[in-house]
């Protein structure tokens, strides 16, 4: 019933208009398919302008054809998170982190070039002993 209630796009358009008034100029109340798809398309455009990332947004057919419930729900959660980030009182979703810029002194940045991080590994105790050349066969038995 949840997806059927959203299928015409009216609730979605009203929702984004509550968060950001005037986002969807005209909400079609008609039961005709193209009007319902137009509502969903207008909702998608509005939440994109609102700040929801494109990879978080469902496609109109996901909702209209009742095929991808997970993506529709993920979009609504992403919209709730964006609303919470913008200061709206929403009980769902998480507030997105704010950008934190850091500035380092040039000599500190130069010092960092001389350090080999542990993620890069080290060549201590490394050798190519036991390595075989490319293209040679790996014997599963002792050929001797």
KAHUBEL-V367688 format. One record per residue. N is the residue number from 1. RES is the residue in one small letter. SS is DSSP state (@ for helix, = for strand, . for the rest). PHI is phi in degrees with one decimal (NA if undefined). D_LAST is the distance of its C-alpha to the last C-alpha in Angstrom with 2 decimals. Layout:
((N & RES & SS & PHI & D_LAST) (N & RES & SS & PHI & D_LAST))
This chain:
((1 & x & . & NA & 71.81) (2 & x & @ & -59.7 & 70.54) (3 & x & @ & -69.9 & 69.07) (4 & x & @ & -64.5 & 72.09) (5 & x & @ & -69.8 & 74.39) (6 & x & @ & -93.6 & 72.63) (7 & x & . & -57.0 & 72.21) (8 & x & . & -80.4 & 75.51) (9 & x & . & 81.7 & 74.74) (10 & x & @ & -66.3 & 78.18) (11 & x & @ & -62.6 & 77.03) (12 & x & @ & -63.3 & 74.32) (13 & x & @ & -64.6 & 76.87) (14 & x & @ & -66.0 & 79.30) (15 & x & @ & -64.3 & 76.61) (16 & x & @ & -69.2 & 75.71) (17 & x & @ & -68.5 & 79.44) (18 & x & @ & -71.1 & 79.95) (19 & x & @ & -71.3 & 77.24) (20 & x & . & -138.8 & 78.41) (21 & x & . & -56.2 & 81.79) (22 & x & . & 84.6 & 82.19) (23 & x & . & -65.6 & 78.49) (24 & x & . & -112.7 & 79.13) (25 & x & . & -66.9 & 82.53) (26 & x & . & -129.6 & 83.10) (27 & x & . & -101.5 & 81.66) (28 & x & . & -80.3 & 82.03) (29 & x & . & -91.2 & 83.40) (30 & x & . & -67.6 & 83.04) (31 & x & . & -94.6 & 80.91) (32 & x & . & -75.3 & 79.77) (33 & x & @ & -57.8 & 76.05) (34 & x & @ & -68.8 & 76.25) (35 & x & @ & -70.8 & 78.42) (36 & x & @ & -65.4 & 75.95) (37 & x & @ & -64.2 & 73.08) (38 & x & @ & -65.0 & 75.27) (39 & x & @ & -60.1 & 75.79) (40 & x & @ & -63.6 & 72.06) (41 & x & @ & -62.6 & 71.48) (42 & x & @ & -64.4 & 74.26) (43 & x & @ & -62.6 & 72.75) (44 & x & @ & -62.8 & 69.35) (45 & x & @ & -62.4 & 71.04) (46 & x & @ & -67.0 & 73.07) (47 & x & @ & -73.8 & 70.21) (48 & x & @ & -66.0 & 68.28) (49 & x & @ & -65.9 & 71.31) (50 & x & @ & -68.8 & 71.55) (51 & x & . & 124.3 & 68.12) (52 & x & . & -70.7 & 65.62) (53 & x & . & -68.1 & 62.32) (54 & x & @ & -57.6 & 61.51) (55 & x & @ & -74.2 & 58.15) (56 & x & @ & -93.9 & 60.10) (57 & x & . & -98.3 & 62.57) (58 & x & . & -76.9 & 62.42) (59 & x & . & -91.5 & 63.32) (60 & x & @ & -56.5 & 66.68) (61 & x & @ & -68.9 & 65.20) (62 & x & @ & -58.7 & 63.15) (63 & x & @ & -84.5 & 66.45) (64 & x & @ & -63.9 & 68.62) (65 & x & . & -92.3 & 66.30) (66 & x & . & 58.9 & 65.35) (67 & x & . & -107.3 & 61.61) (68 & x & . & -119.8 & 60.08) (69 & x & @ & -62.5 & 61.82) (70 & x & @ & -61.7 & 59.29) (71 & x & @ & -67.8 & 59.78) (72 & x & @ & -64.0 & 63.55) (73 & x & @ & -65.4 & 63.50) (74 & x & @ & -63.4 & 61.19) (75 & x & @ & -64.5 & 63.68) (76 & x & @ & -65.4 & 66.55) (77 & x & @ & -66.8 & 64.74) (78 & x & @ & -64.6 & 63.99) (79 & x & @ & -65.6 & 67.66) (80 & x & @ & -63.8 & 68.76) (81 & x & @ & -64.4 & 66.55) (82 & x & @ & -65.9 & 68.04) (83 & x & @ & -64.2 & 71.52) (84 & x & @ & -65.2 & 70.85) (85 & x & @ & -63.9 & 69.61) (86 & x & . & -83.9 & 72.84) (87 & x & . & 100.6 & 74.95) (88 & x & . & -76.0 & 75.86) (89 & x & . & -82.2 & 76.03) (90 & x & . & -128.9 & 73.24) (91 & x & . & -92.5 & 71.76) (92 & x & . & -123.2 & 68.49) (93 & x & . & 87.2 & 65.64) (94 & x & . & -121.6 & 64.69) (95 & x & . & -78.5 & 66.22) (96 & x & . & -72.3 & 64.02) (97 & x & . & -70.2 & 63.29) (98 & x & . & -88.8 & 65.31) (99 & x & . & -70.3 & 63.86) (100 & x & . & -121.5 & 63.39) (101 & x & . & -89.6 & 63.25) (102 & x & . & -122.3 & 62.01) (103 & x & . & -121.7 & 62.84) (104 & x & . & -112.4 & 60.91) (105 & x & . & -68.7 & 62.13) (106 & x & @ & -56.4 & 60.43) (107 & x & @ & -69.3 & 59.21) (108 & x & @ & -66.5 & 57.53) (109 & x & @ & -64.7 & 55.69) (110 & x & @ & -66.3 & 54.54) (111 & x & @ & -62.0 & 53.29) (112 & x & @ & -65.1 & 51.15) (113 & x & . & -72.3 & 49.20) (114 & x & . & -88.6 & 47.84) (115 & x & . & -100.5 & 46.27) (116 & x & . & -92.2 & 42.76) (117 & x & . & -69.8 & 43.04) (118 & x & @ & -66.2 & 40.56) (119 & x & @ & -70.0 & 39.99) (120 & x & @ & -79.3 & 38.62) (121 & x & . & 85.3 & 36.03) (122 & x & . & -143.3 & 35.26) (123 & x & . & -102.5 & 32.62) (124 & x & . & -65.1 & 32.67) (125 & x & . & 62.5 & 29.32) (126 & x & . & -96.4 & 27.66) (127 & x & . & -149.8 & 24.82) (128 & x & . & -102.7 & 22.30) (129 & x & . & -64.0 & 19.38) (130 & x & . & 88.0 & 16.57) (131 & x & . & -78.7 & 18.37) (132 & x & . & -111.2 & 16.97) (133 & x & . & -71.7 & 19.27) (134 & x & . & -62.1 & 21.43) (135 & x & . & 92.0 & 20.44) (136 & x & . & -82.8 & 16.67) (137 & x & . & -80.5 & 14.89) (138 & x & . & -98.6 & 13.95) (139 & x & . & -83.5 & 10.87) (140 & x & . & -91.7 & 12.03) (141 & x & . & -138.1 & 8.84) (142 & x & . & -82.5 & 5.51) (143 & x & . & -69.6 & 3.86) (144 & x & . & -78.9 & 0.00))
